[in-house]
């Protein structure tokens, strides 16, 4: 009870409580803002960004080509989006980077300012390069090669890995118009009753089975 009284005094002290005649309107306004905030979180599927689910990256449909090309690559079996695109030195840096990068992406998408071909910016480039070396350290620091090839490790780490490995993992062609959709439905955009086999084909197959 004492805490409640102290909280009320705090609100009145800093004029955070409107006069009586404005309180109904203020209550409606606060409730509307709160409700719109919850609706926005639900609409954007914001909770999915706390997970490591790769399909969270296609909540914004402009990332569909990147998701599709990754899903058809060998990296699909060993690494998901967060393995490559966020730092892994500590959990706080990981989620701070995700929040900062996500806010930038959301702003660009909301303003419809996304480029035709998506490219990683400077901070993302450094994170991706560090993660390449983190996972492929044995290949980068090969003891045999270091023994008889001068500056072997430096030559491998001073350049970005994708200067040579251009097809890994997204492929060379990454424009929005160049990558077709795959058969596997993307949950963020697929209706709940979506079926991979078209209805007309399923009916034809059932008729042929009955004839047999």
C-alpha positions as CSV (number, residue, x, y, z in Angstrom):
1,X,0.0,0.0,0.0
2,X,2.9,2.3,0.9
3,X,4.5,1.6,-2.5
4,X,1.2,2.5,-4.2
5,X,1.0,5.9,-2.5
6,X,4.6,6.6,-3.3
7,X,4.0,5.8,-7.0
8,X,0.9,8.1,-7.0
9,X,3.0,11.0,-5.5
10,X,5.7,10.4,-8.1
11,X,3.2,10.6,-10.9
12,X,1.6,13.8,-9.6
13,X,4.9,15.4,-8.7
14,X,6.1,15.2,-12.3
15,X,2.7,16.0,-13.8
16,X,2.4,12.6,-15.3
17,X,-1.3,12.3,-14.4
18,X,-3.6,14.5,-16.6
19,X,-6.4,16.7,-15.1
20,X,-9.7,15.0,-14.4
21,X,-11.4,16.2,-17.6
22,X,-8.6,14.8,-19.8
23,X,-8.2,11.4,-18.0
24,X,-10.8,9.5,-20.1
25,X,-9.2,10.7,-23.4
26,X,-5.7,10.0,-22.1
27,X,-6.8,6.5,-21.0
28,X,-8.2,5.8,-24.4
29,X,-5.0,7.1,-26.1
30,X,-2.7,5.1,-23.9
31,X,-4.8,1.9,-24.5
32,X,-4.8,2.5,-28.3
33,X,-1.1,3.0,-28.3
34,X,-0.6,-0.2,-26.2
35,X,-3.0,-2.2,-28.4
36,X,-1.4,-1.0,-31.6
37,X,2.0,-2.0,-30.2
38,X,0.9,-5.5,-29.4
39,X,-0.7,-5.8,-32.9
40,X,2.5,-4.6,-34.5
41,X,4.5,-7.2,-32.6
42,X,2.1,-9.9,-33.6
43,X,2.0,-8.7,-37.3
44,X,5.8,-8.6,-37.5
45,X,6.1,-12.0,-35.8
46,X,8.6,-10.3,-33.5
47,X,9.1,-13.3,-31.2
48,X,10.6,-15.3,-34.0
49,X,13.6,-13.1,-34.1
50,X,14.6,-14.3,-30.6
51,X,15.1,-17.8,-32.1
52,X,17.6,-19.3,-34.5
53,X,14.9,-20.4,-37.0
54,X,16.1,-19.5,-40.5
55,X,12.5,-18.8,-41.6
56,X,12.4,-15.8,-39.3
57,X,14.6,-14.1,-41.9
58,X,11.9,-14.3,-44.5
59,X,9.3,-12.5,-42.4
60,X,10.2,-9.7,-44.7
61,X,9.6,-11.3,-48.1
62,X,12.6,-9.4,-49.7
63,X,14.9,-12.0,-48.0
64,X,13.3,-14.9,-49.8
65,X,16.1,-15.2,-52.4
66,X,18.7,-15.4,-49.6
67,X,16.6,-18.0,-47.8
68,X,16.1,-20.1,-50.9
69,X,19.7,-20.1,-52.0
70,X,20.9,-21.0,-48.5
71,X,18.2,-23.8,-48.3
72,X,19.7,-25.4,-51.5
73,X,23.3,-25.1,-50.3
74,X,25.5,-27.5,-48.4
75,X,25.5,-25.0,-45.5
76,X,21.9,-25.9,-44.7
77,X,23.0,-29.1,-43.0
78,X,25.5,-27.4,-40.7
79,X,24.7,-23.7,-40.3
80,X,21.7,-21.5,-40.1
81,X,21.5,-17.7,-40.6
82,X,22.6,-16.8,-37.0
83,X,25.7,-19.0,-37.3
84,X,27.0,-16.7,-40.0
85,X,25.4,-13.3,-39.5
86,X,25.6,-12.5,-35.8
87,X,28.6,-12.4,-33.4
88,X,29.3,-15.4,-31.2
89,X,31.8,-13.9,-28.7
90,X,29.1,-13.4,-26.1
91,X,25.3,-13.7,-25.8
92,X,24.9,-10.0,-25.1
93,X,26.8,-8.9,-28.2
94,X,24.8,-11.4,-30.2
95,X,21.4,-10.0,-29.3
96,X,22.6,-6.4,-29.4
97,X,23.8,-6.9,-32.9
98,X,20.6,-8.7,-33.9
99,X,18.5,-5.8,-32.5
100,X,20.6,-3.1,-34.1
101,X,20.7,-4.9,-37.5
102,X,17.0,-5.8,-37.3
103,X,16.0,-2.1,-36.6
104,X,18.0,-1.0,-39.6
105,X,16.4,-3.7,-41.8
106,X,12.9,-2.9,-40.5
107,X,13.4,0.8,-41.2
108,X,14.6,0.1,-44.8
109,X,11.7,-2.3,-45.4
110,X,9.1,0.1,-44.0
111,X,10.3,3.0,-46.2
112,X,10.4,0.7,-49.2
113,X,14.1,1.6,-49.7
114,X,15.5,-1.9,-50.1
115,X,17.9,-2.4,-53.0
116,X,17.3,-4.8,-55.9
117,X,20.4,-6.7,-54.9
118,X,21.0,-7.0,-51.2
119,X,24.6,-6.7,-50.0
120,X,26.2,-7.0,-46.6
121,X,27.3,-3.7,-45.1
122,X,30.6,-3.1,-43.3
123,X,29.7,-4.3,-39.8
124,X,27.9,-7.4,-41.2
125,X,30.9,-8.1,-43.5
126,X,33.3,-8.3,-40.5
127,X,30.9,-10.5,-38.5
128,X,30.5,-12.9,-41.5
129,X,34.3,-13.1,-42.1
130,X,34.9,-13.8,-38.4
131,X,32.4,-16.6,-38.4
132,X,33.9,-18.1,-41.6
133,X,37.2,-18.3,-39.8
134,X,35.6,-19.5,-36.6
135,X,34.0,-22.5,-38.3
136,X,36.8,-23.2,-40.8
137,X,39.8,-22.5,-38.6
138,X,41.4,-25.8,-39.4
139,X,41.5,-24.9,-43.1
140,X,42.7,-21.4,-42.5
141,X,45.5,-22.4,-40.1
142,X,46.6,-25.6,-41.8
143,X,49.9,-26.6,-40.0
144,X,51.3,-28.3,-43.1
145,X,50.8,-25.3,-45.4
146,X,52.1,-22.9,-42.8
147,X,55.3,-24.9,-42.7
148,X,56.3,-24.4,-46.3
149,X,54.1,-21.6,-47.7
150,X,55.1,-18.0,-46.7
151,X,52.4,-15.9,-45.0
152,X,49.9,-18.7,-45.6
153,X,47.6,-17.7,-42.7
154,X,47.8,-14.0,-43.5
155,X,46.9,-14.5,-47.1
156,X,43.8,-16.4,-46.1
157,X,42.6,-14.0,-43.4
158,X,43.5,-10.6,-44.9
159,X,40.9,-11.1,-47.7
160,X,37.3,-12.0,-47.3
161,X,36.5,-15.6,-47.9
162,X,33.9,-14.9,-50.5
163,X,36.4,-13.2,-52.8
164,X,37.1,-16.8,-53.9
165,X,34.1,-18.7,-52.6
166,X,31.5,-16.7,-54.4
167,X,29.0,-19.4,-54.6
168,X,28.9,-20.1,-50.8
169,X,26.2,-20.3,-49.5
170,X,23.8,-18.0,-51.4
171,X,25.0,-18.3,-55.0
172,X,26.3,-15.6,-57.3
173,X,22.8,-14.5,-58.6
174,X,20.9,-13.0,-55.7
175,X,18.5,-10.4,-57.2
176,X,14.9,-10.4,-56.3
177,X,13.9,-11.2,-59.9
178,X,16.4,-13.9,-60.6
179,X,15.6,-16.5,-57.9
180,X,12.5,-18.6,-58.3
181,X,10.4,-19.9,-55.4
182,X,11.0,-23.4,-54.2
183,X,8.4,-26.1,-53.5
184,X,8.9,-26.0,-49.8
185,X,6.4,-23.4,-48.4
186,X,7.7,-20.5,-46.3
187,X,5.6,-20.5,-43.1
188,X,5.6,-16.7,-42.8
189,X,3.7,-16.3,-46.1
190,X,2.0,-19.6,-46.7
191,X,-1.7,-20.1,-45.7
192,X,-2.4,-22.8,-43.1
193,X,-4.2,-25.0,-45.7
194,X,-1.5,-24.8,-48.3
195,X,-0.6,-28.1,-50.0
196,X,2.4,-28.7,-52.2
197,X,0.5,-31.0,-54.6
198,X,-2.1,-28.9,-56.6
199,X,-5.7,-29.8,-56.0
200,X,-6.3,-30.7,-59.7
201,X,-3.4,-33.1,-59.7
202,X,-4.4,-34.7,-56.5
203,X,-8.0,-35.3,-57.8
204,X,-6.5,-36.8,-61.1
205,X,-4.3,-39.1,-59.1
206,X,-7.2,-40.3,-56.9
207,X,-9.4,-40.9,-60.0
208,X,-6.6,-43.0,-61.6
209,X,-6.2,-45.0,-58.4
210,X,-9.9,-45.7,-58.3
211,X,-9.8,-46.9,-61.9
212,X,-7.1,-49.4,-61.1
